[in-house]
Amino acid sequence: MEHKFVELTRHALKNNDELNEIINQVHDKEEAKNRSGMICSGEQTIFLYSILNKDIPVVEALCNTKKESLTGSLILSPAGLQLDKIIPLENNTYHYNNGNFTYYEKLGFKNTIHIIGGGHCALALSKLMRGMDFYIIVYDDRPGLHTLVQNKYAHQIITVPGYTKMANYLKENKDDYVVIMTFGYRTDDEVIQSLAPYHFKYAGALGSAFKMQQLFEKYRNLKITGPFIDQLHTPIGLAIHSQTPEEIAISIAAEIIQVKNSPV
């Protein structure tokens, strides 16, 4: 399907045709009209639009949104491309009525992941999440740590004096993801207690089931509660018997994607 429309637009560009066309395609051979010739079910609406000289400032601004971590909205309609400083509530929305449509998409990074602890697993996870539209922040209390120096994938690396006051660095955000993977259970404990009152889109802690059972028993005995503890995924990641830092990163990323894409 994509190849078909690439060729169509390629032909139009060779003929200097200006495109501004909405095409609906239905993937069902029994459909009375707009049949695509495919039988995979569903349908799609394609907008073919020629980028003109007047669009260059918008395109350049759009290219800079990720580089400069800018926010706002991309608005696409038959009138062309527009940018707006208003941040939409949803990542994208689409309205269609009698041939007219407006598509809104949130600019910049749509997701932020906070990785607390900058070791080998954090390095592997940073590399993986970099390709999935996540803004990555890694926190560690060990400046000069080799795996932090190696981490060219995180957008920010923040050195903290300790983990007891992590709440000073992370503000509650129900669209953010938090992964705890410090170097020991004591520092994991400090992070969890600091963030206990907060709720995030996802929270997970790396560690064995036995270690985490010990921590949760401590919280019950001390009556330490909070949304962060209630929502904590642990042992973290999907159960795929992962062993290496790269395999562990895949299991964590898979669980995060599962949460991110689940219907509310």
SERO-4910 file (N, C-alpha, C, O; in steps of 0.05 Angstrom, whole numbers):
BEGIN
 pado doro    nc1    nc2    nc3   cac1   cac2   cac3    cc1    cc2    cc3    oc1    oc2    oc3
  Met    A     17    -24      0      0      0      0     17     25      0     13     44    -15
  Glu    A     38     25     18     56     48     18     70     52     -8     74     74    -18
  His    A     79     30    -19     94     30    -45     76     42    -67     85     58    -83
  Lys    A     50     34    -67     32     44    -87     30     75    -86     30     87   -107
  Phe    A     28     86    -62     24    115    -61     51    130    -64     51    153    -73
  Val    A     73    117    -57     98    130    -63    102    133    -93    111    153   -103
  Glu    A     94    112   -108     97    113   -137     78    133   -149     85    148   -168
  Leu    A     54    135   -137     34    155   -147     45    183   -144     43    199   -162
  Thr    A     56    189   -120     66    216   -115     92    221   -131     96    243   -140
  Arg    A    108    200   -135    132    203   -151    124    212   -180    137    229   -192
  His    A    104    199   -191     94    206   -217     84    234   -218     89    249   -237
  Ala    A     69    242   -197     58    270   -197     80    290   -195     79    311   -209
  Leu    A    101    285   -180    123    304   -177    138    307   -203    147    329   -210
  Lys    A    141    285   -218    155    286   -244    139    304   -263    151    317   -281
  Asn    A    113    304   -261     96    320   -278     90    348   -267     74    363   -278
  Asn    A    104    354   -245    100    380   -232     71    384   -223     61    407   -222
  Asp    A     57    363   -217     29    365   -207     29    372   -177     45    361   -162
  Glu    A     12    390   -170      9    397   -141    -12    380   -129    -35    378   -138
  Leu    A     -5    365   -108    -23    346    -95    -37    358    -71    -24    370    -53
  Asn    A    -62    355    -70    -78    362    -46   -103    344    -47   -125    353    -55
  Glu    A   -100    319    -39   -121    300    -45   -124    280    -21   -104    271    -10
  Ile    A   -149    275    -14   -155    255      7   -165    230     -7   -184    231    -24
  Ile    A   -153    207      0   -161    182    -12   -167    162     10   -151    157     28
  Asn    A   -191    150      8   -199    130     27   -196    102     15   -204     98     -8
  Gln    A   -184     84     29   -179     57     19   -191     36     39   -186     38     63
  Val    A   -207     18     29   -219     -3     45   -208    -30     36   -208    -37     13
  His    A   -197    -45     56   -183    -70     50   -203    -94     52   -200   -111     68
  Asp    A   -222    -93     34   -243   -114     34   -253   -117      5   -264    -98     -6
  Lys    A   -250   -140     -7   -257   -143    -35   -287   -143    -40   -296   -140    -63
  Glu    A   -303   -144    -18   -332   -143    -21   -342   -114    -19   -366   -109    -24
  Glu    A   -325    -95    -13   -333    -67    -10   -342    -56    -37   -330    -62    -57
  Ala    A   -364    -41    -36   -375    -30    -61   -357     -9    -74   -356     -8    -99
  Lys    A   -343      7    -58   -326     27    -69   -301     31    -53   -299     20    -30
  Asn    A   -282     45    -64   -256     50    -50   -241     24    -43   -226     24    -23
  Arg    A   -245      3    -58   -230    -22    -53   -201    -18    -59   -193     -6    -79
  Ser    A   -184    -27    -41   -155    -24    -44   -143    -47    -60   -120    -45    -70
  Gly    A   -157    -70    -62   -146    -93    -74   -133   -112    -54   -123   -133    -61
  Met    A   -133   -104    -28   -122   -121     -7   -145   -133      9   -168   -123      8
  Ile    A   -140   -154     24   -161   -168     39   -155   -170     69   -166   -187     83
  Cys    A   -138   -152     79   -129   -154    107   -149   -141    126   -143   -140    150
  Ser    A   -171   -131    116   -192   -117    132   -183    -90    141   -159    -83    139
  Gly    A   -202    -74    152   -196    -47    160   -195    -28    137   -201    -35    114
  Glu    A   -189     -3    143   -187     17    122   -168     39    131   -160     40    154
  Gln    A   -160     55    112   -142     77    118   -148    101    100   -158     98     77
  Thr    A   -143    124    111   -147    149     96   -119    162     91   -104    166    110
  Ile    A   -113    167     66    -87    178     59    -91    207     49   -109    212     33
  Phe    A    -74    224     58    -74    252     49    -49    257     33    -27    255     44
  Leu    A    -51    263      8    -28    269     -9    -26    300    -12    -45    313    -22
  Tyr    A     -4    311     -3     -2    340     -2     27    347    -11     46    336     -1
  Ser    A     29    366    -29     55    376    -38     66    397    -19     52    417    -14
  Ile    A     89    393     -9    102    413      8    112    435    -10    127    431    -29
  Leu    A    103    460     -5    109    483    -22    129    501     -8    135    498     15
  Asn    A    138    521    -23    157    540    -11    146    553     13    161    559     32
  Lys    A    120    558     13    108    572     37    109    555     62    107    565     84
  Asp    A    113    528     58    114    510     81    142    507     93    145    495    114
  Ile    A    162    518     80    190    514     89    194    523    118    206    508    134
  Pro    A    184    547    126    188    555    154    176    535    174    187    530    196
  Val    A    153    524    167    139    505    185    155    479    186    158    468    208
  Val    A    165    470    163    180    445    163    206    448    179    214    430    194
  Glu    A    220    471    176    244    475    191    239    477    221    254    465    237
  Ala    A    217    490    228    210    491    257    203    463    267    209    456    290
  Leu    A    190    448    251    182    420    258    207    403    263    208    387    282
  Cys    A    227    406    246    252    391    249    267    398    275    281    382    286
  Asn    A    262    423    284    277    431    309    262    424    334    274    427    356
  Thr    A    238    413    332    223    408    357    237    387    374    237    389    399
  Lys    A    247    366    362    261    345    377    288    355    387    296    350    410
  Lys    A    303    369    370    329    378    377    328    397    401    345    396    419
  Glu    A    308    414    402    306    434    422    285    428    444    279    444    461
  Ser    A    274    403    442    253    394    461    230    414    463    220    420    485
  Leu    A    221    424    440    199    442    439    172    427    441    171    404    433
  Thr    A    152    440    450    125    428    452    105    445    437    111    467    429
  Gly    A     82    433    433     61    447    418     46    427    401     45    403    407
  Ser    A     34    436    378     18    419    361     26    422    332     31    445    323
  Leu    A     26    400    318     27    400    289     -2    398    280    -17    380    289
  Ile    A    -11    415    262    -38    414    252    -37    410    222    -24    426    207
  Leu    A    -50    389    212    -50    382    184    -78    381    174    -95    368    186
  Ser    A    -83    396    152   -110    397    141   -107    403    111    -85    407    102
  Pro    A   -129    403     96   -127    410     68   -115    438     63   -106    444     41
  Ala    A   -115    455     84   -103    481     81    -73    480     82    -59    500     76
  Gly    A    -62    457     91    -33    454     92    -23    448    120    -37    437    136
  Leu    A      2    456    125     15    451    151     15    476    169     18    498    159
  Gln    A     10    471    194     11    493    214     23    482    240     22    459    246
  Leu    A     36    501    255     45    494    282     30    513    301     24    536    295
  Asp    A     25    502    325     11    517    346     26    512    372     35    490    377
  Lys    A     27    532    389     41    529    415     24    515    435     34    506    456
  Ile    A     -2    512    430    -20    498    448    -13    468    448    -11    456    427
  Ile    A     -9    456    472     -3    428    474    -29    412    476    -44    416    495
  Pro    A    -34    394    457    -59    378    459    -59    359    482    -38    350    491
  Leu    A    -83    351    491    -85    333    513    -77    305    505    -66    290    521
  Glu    A    -82    297    480    -75    271    470    -52    273    451    -46    294    440
  Asn    A    -38    250    447    -15    250    429    -23    257    400     -9    271    386
  Asn    A    -47    247    392    -57    255    366    -87    251    365    -99    234    378
  Thr    A   -100    268    349   -129    267    345   -135    272    316   -120    286    302
  Tyr    A   -158    262    307   -164    264    278   -194    268    276   -210    253    287
  His    A   -202    288    261   -230    294    256   -235    295    226   -221    308    211
  Tyr    A   -256    280    217   -262    278    188   -292    282    184   -308    270    198
  Asn    A   -299    299    165   -328    304    160   -332    313    131   -323    335    124
  Asn    A   -345    296    116   -352    304     88   -328    314     71   -330    334     57
  Gly    A   -306    299     73   -283    306     57   -264    326     69   -242    330     59
  Asn    A   -272    339     91   -255    357    106   -244    343    130   -257    327    143
  Phe    A   -219    349    137   -207    336    160   -187    355    173   -177    374    161
  Thr    A   -182    349    199   -160    363    213   -146    342    231   -160    327    245
  Tyr    A   -120    341    229   -104    322    244    -86    338    263    -72    357    254
  Tyr    A    -87    331    289    -70    345    309    -51    324    321    -58    302    327
  Glu    A    -26    332    323     -6    315    336     12    331    355     21    353    349
  Lys    A     16    320    378     33    332    398     62    333    388     72    312    379
  Leu    A     75    355    391    102    358    382    122    350    404    114    347    427
  Gly    A    146    345    396    167    338    415    165    309    424    151    293    411
  Phe    A    178    303    446    177    275    456    150    270    470    142    286    487
  Lys    A    138    249    463    111    243    475    113    227    501     94    226    516
  Asn    A    137    216    506    140    200    530    167    207    543    187    213    530
  Thr    A    168    206    570    193    210    585    197    186    603    179    178    617
  Ile    A    221    175    602    229    153    620    251    162    638    271    173    629
  His    A    247    158    664    268    164    684    280    138    692    267    120    704
  Ile    A    306    135    687    321    111    694    339    118    718    357    133    715
  Ile    A    333    106    741    347    113    766    368     91    771    361     69    778
  Gly    A    393     98    767    414     79    768    426     77    740    411     73    721
  Gly    A    452     81    737    464     84    711    483     61    703    502     66    688
  Gly    A    478     37    712    496     14    706    491      2    679    481     15    661
  His    A    500    -23    675    499    -36    649    470    -39    639    465    -36    615
  Cys    A    451    -46    657    424    -49    648    412    -22    639    397    -21    620
  Ala    A    420     -1    653    410     26    646    421     34    618    407     47    602
  Leu    A    446     27    613    458     33    587    443     19    565    437     30    544
  Ala    A    438     -7    569    424    -23    549    395    -13    545    385    -12    522
  Leu    A    382     -6    567    354      4    565    353     31    551    335     37    535
  Ser    A    373     49    557    374     75    544    377     72    514    363     86    498
  Lys    A    394     54    505    398     49    477    373     40    463    366     48    441
  Leu    A    358     22    477    333     11    465    311     32    464    297     34    443
  Met    A    308     48    485    286     67    486    291     91    469    272    106    462
  Arg    A    316     96    462    322    120    445    308    118    418    301    139    407
  Gly    A    303     94    408    290     92    382    260     91    384    247     86    363
  Met    A    249     96    407    220     93    410    206    119    421    186    117    435
  Asp    A    217    142    413    204    168    419    202    172    449    183    184    459
  Phe    A    222    164    464    223    169    493    245    189    498    267    187    488
  Tyr    A    239    209    515    259    227    525    271    213    550    256    206    568
  Ile    A    298    209    550    310    191    570    327    207    589    345    223    581
  Ile    A    321    204    615    337    217    636    348    195    655    333    179    665
  Val    A    374    195    658    387    175    676    398    190    700    410    211    698
  Tyr    A    393    178    724    403    189    749    422    170    762    417    146    762
  Asp    A    444    180    774    462    163    789    478    181    808    482    205    803
  Asp    A    487    169    830    502    184    849    532    179    847    548    186    865
  Arg    A    540    166    825    569    160    821    580    174    796    580    163    774
  Pro    A    588    199    799    599    214    776    623    200    764    640    190    779
  Gly    A    625    199    738    648    186    725    645    156    722    663    143    712
  Leu    A    622    145    730    617    117    726    620    110    696    610    124    679
  His    A    635     88    691    641     81    663    617     78    645    617     88    623
  Thr    A    596     65    655    572     61    639    557     88    635    542     90    615
  Leu    A    560    107    652    549    133    648    564    148    626    552    161    608
  Val    A    590    146    626    607    158    606    601    146    578    601    160    558
  Gln    A    595    120    578    588    106    553    561    113    543    555    109    519
  Asn    A    543    123    560    515    126    553    511    151    536    508    173    546
  Lys    A    512    147    510    507    168    491    478    169    481    471    185    464
  Tyr    A    461    153    494    433    151    485    415    167    502    394    176    493
  Ala    A    422    171    527    405    187    545    406    217    537    428    227    529
  His    A    384    230    538    383    259    532    394    275    555    405    297    551
  Gln    A    391    265    580    402    278    603    413    257    622    402    236    626
  Ile    A    436    264    634    447    248    656    451    266    680    465    286    678
  Ile    A    437    260    701    437    277    725    451    263    748    444    241    756
  Thr    A    471    276    759    485    265    782    471    275    807    468    299    811
  Val    A    462    256    824    448    263    848    466    258    872    483    240    871
  Pro    A    463    273    894    480    268    918    473    243    932    489    232    948
  Gly    A    449    233    927    439    208    940    411    203    930    400    219    914
  Tyr    A    399    181    940    373    174    929    350    179    949    327    174    942
  Thr    A    356    189    972    335    194    992    316    216    984    294    218    994
  Lys    A    325    234    967    309    257    959    304    257    929    305    278    916
  Met    A    298    233    918    293    232    889    268    248    882    266    257    859
  Ala    A    250    252    900    226    268    895    233    297    888    216    311    876
  Asn    A    257    306    895    265    333    887    271    335    857    272    356    846
  Tyr    A    276    312    845    284    311    816    261    302    798    261    310    775
  Leu    A    243    286    808    221    276    793    195    288    803    188    284    826
  Lys    A    181    302    786    155    312    793    134    292    784    136    280    763
  Glu    A    113    289    799     92    270    793     81    277    765     72    299    760
  Asn    A     80    257    748     69    261    721     58    234    712     72    214    709
  Lys    A     32    233    707     19    208    701     24    199    673     13    179    664
  Asp    A     41    213    658     49    205    631     78    196    630     88    188    609
  Asp    A     92    196    653    120    189    655    124    160    664    107    148    677
  Tyr    A    148    150    657    155    122    664    180    123    682    199    138    676
  Val    A    180    107    703    202    106    722    212     78    724    197     59    729
  Val    A    239     74    721    251     48    723    274     51    744    292     68    741
  Ile    A    273     35    765    293     35    786    312     12    782    304    -11    782
  Met    A    337     18    780    358     -2    777    384      8    789    404      9    775
  Thr    A    383     15    814    408     25    828    425      0    834    418    -22    827
  Phe    A    448      5    848    467    -16    851    461    -34    875    476    -53    879
  Gly    A    440    -29    890    434    -46    913    407    -42    924    393    -23    917
  Tyr    A    398    -60    941    370    -59    951    367    -35    970    344    -24    972
  Arg    A    388    -27    984    385     -4   1002    379     22    986    362     38    994
  Thr    A    393     26    964    388     50    948    361     47    933    348     68    929
  Asp    A    354     23    924    327     19    913    306     27    933    287     41    927
  Asp    A    310     19    958    291     25    980    289     55    984    267     66    988
  Glu    A    311     69    983    311     98    986    294    112    964    279    130    969
  Val    A    298    102    939    283    114    917    253    108    921    237    127    918
  Ile    A    246     84    927    218     76    929    204     92    951    182    102    948
  Gln    A    217     95    974    205    110    996    202    140    989    183    153    996
  Ser    A    222    151    974    221    179    967    198    184    948    185    205    949
  Leu    A    193    165    929    172    169    909    145    157    917    126    158    901
  Ala    A    143    146    941    119    132    949     93    147    945     73    135    938
  Pro    A     92    174    950     67    188    947     59    194    918     37    203    913
  Tyr    A     76    188    899     72    196    871     60    173    854     63    150    860
  His    A     47    182    833     36    162    814     47    169    786     46    193    778
  Phe    A     56    149    772     66    153    745     52    134    726     37    117    734
  Lys    A     57    137    700     45    119    680     55     91    685     40     71    682
  Tyr    A     80     88    692     92     62    697    114     66    718    129     85    718
  Ala    A    116     46    736    138     45    755    147     16    758    131     -2    761
  Gly    A    173     12    756    184    -15    759    210    -15    773    225      5    772
  Ala    A    217    -37    787    242    -39    801    256    -65    794    243    -86    796
  Leu    A    281    -63    786    297    -87    780    306   -101    805    315    -88    824
  Gly    A    303   -127    806    311   -142    830    297   -168    831    277   -173    819
  Ser    A    308   -186    847    297   -213    850    270   -211    865    265   -192    880
  Ala    A    254   -231    861    228   -233    875    233   -233    905    218   -221    920
  Phe    A    253   -248    914    259   -250    943    266   -222    955    256   -215    976
  Lys    A    284   -208    941    292   -182    950    268   -163    953    265   -149    973
  Met    A    251   -163    933    229   -145    933    208   -153    954    194   -136    965
  Gln    A    205   -179    959    187   -188    980    196   -178   1007    180   -170   1024
  Gln    A    223   -178   1011    234   -167   1036    228   -138   1039    221   -129   1061
  Leu    A    230   -123   1018    225    -94   1019    195    -89   1024    188    -72   1041
  Phe    A    177   -103   1010    149    -99   1015    140   -107   1043    122    -95   1054
  Glu    A    153   -128   1054    147   -135   1081    155   -113   1100    141   -107   1120
  Lys    A    178   -100   1095    186    -78   1111    166    -55   1109    160    -43   1130
  Tyr    A    156    -49   1086    137    -27   1082    111    -33   1097     99    -15   1109
  Arg    A    102    -59   1097     78    -66   1111     82    -62   1141     64    -52   1155
  Asn    A    105    -71   1151    110    -69   1180    112    -40   1189    103    -33   1211
  Leu    A    124    -23   1172    127      5   1179    103     22   1170    103     46   1174
  Lys    A     83      8   1158     60     22   1147     67     45   1127     55     66   1127
  Ile    A     87     38   1110     95     57   1089     78     50   1064     80     28   1054
  Thr    A     61     68   1056     44     63   1033     45     86   1013     58    107   1018
  Gly    A     32     83    991     31    104    971     26     93    943     30     69    939
  Pro    A     17    110    925     10    101    898     34     88    883     31     69    868
  Phe    A     58     99    888     82     88    874     87     59    882     93     42    865
  Ile    A     84     53    908     88     26    918     66      8    907     72    -15    899
  Asp    A     42     17    906     19      1    897     22     -6    868     14    -28    860
  Gln    A     33     11    852     34      6    823     60     -6    814     64    -12    790
  Leu    A     79    -11    832    106    -20    825    106    -47    811     96    -67    823
  His    A    118    -48    787    121    -74    773    147    -86    783    169    -75    779
  Thr    A    145   -109    796    169   -122    806    163   -151    811    143   -157    823
  Pro    A    180   -170    803    204   -165    787    197   -152    760    177   -158    747
  Ile    A    214   -134    752    208   -117    730    210   -132    703    225   -152    701
  Gly    A    194   -123    684    196   -135    657    179   -159    652    169   -172    671
  Leu    A    174   -165    627    159   -190    620    177   -214    626    201   -213    623
  Ala    A    164   -235    634    178   -259    643    188   -275    619    174   -294    609
  Ile    A    211   -268    608    222   -282    585    249   -295    592    265   -300    574
  His    A    254   -299    618    279   -311    627    304   -296    617    324   -309    610
  Ser    A    302   -270    618    325   -254    608    348   -256    627    345   -259    652
  Gln    A    373   -255    616    397   -259    632    416   -235    629    426   -224    649
  Thr    A    422   -227    604    442   -206    599    429   -179    602    404   -177    602
  Pro    A    445   -158    605    433   -131    606    416   -124    582    395   -111    585
  Glu    A    424   -134    558    408   -129    534    381   -143    535    361   -132    527
  Glu    A    381   -168    544    356   -183    547    338   -171    568    314   -170    564
  Ile    A    350   -163    590    334   -150    611    322   -124    601    299   -118    607
  Ala    A    337   -109    585    326    -84    574    303    -90    555    283    -75    556
  Ile    A    304   -111    540    282   -118    522    257   -126    538    235   -118    531
  Ser    A    261   -141    560    238   -149    576    225   -124    589    200   -123    591
  Ile    A    241   -105    598    230    -81    610    216    -64    589    194    -54    594
  Ala    A    229    -60    566    217    -44    545    191    -56    536    172    -42    530
  Ala    A    189    -83    534    165    -96    526    142    -91    546    119    -86    538
  Glu    A    149    -91    572    128    -86    592    119    -57    591     96    -51    594
  Ile    A    138    -38    586    131    -10    583    113     -6    559     93      9    561
  Ile    A    120    -18    537    103    -16    513     75    -27    518     55    -15    509
  Gln    A     74    -49    533     48    -61    540     31    -41    555      7    -38    550
  Val    A     43    -27    575     28     -7    590     22     17    573     -1     27    575
  Lys    A     41     26    558     37     50    541     13     47    522     -2     65    518
  Asn    A     12     24    510     -8     19    489    -34      7    498    -52      1    482
  Ser    A    -36      2    524    -61    -10    535    -83     11    535    -77     34    541
  Pro    A   -108      4    529   -130     23    530   -134     32    559   -131     16    578
  Val    A   -140     57    562   -144     68    589   -170     57    601   -177     63    624
***
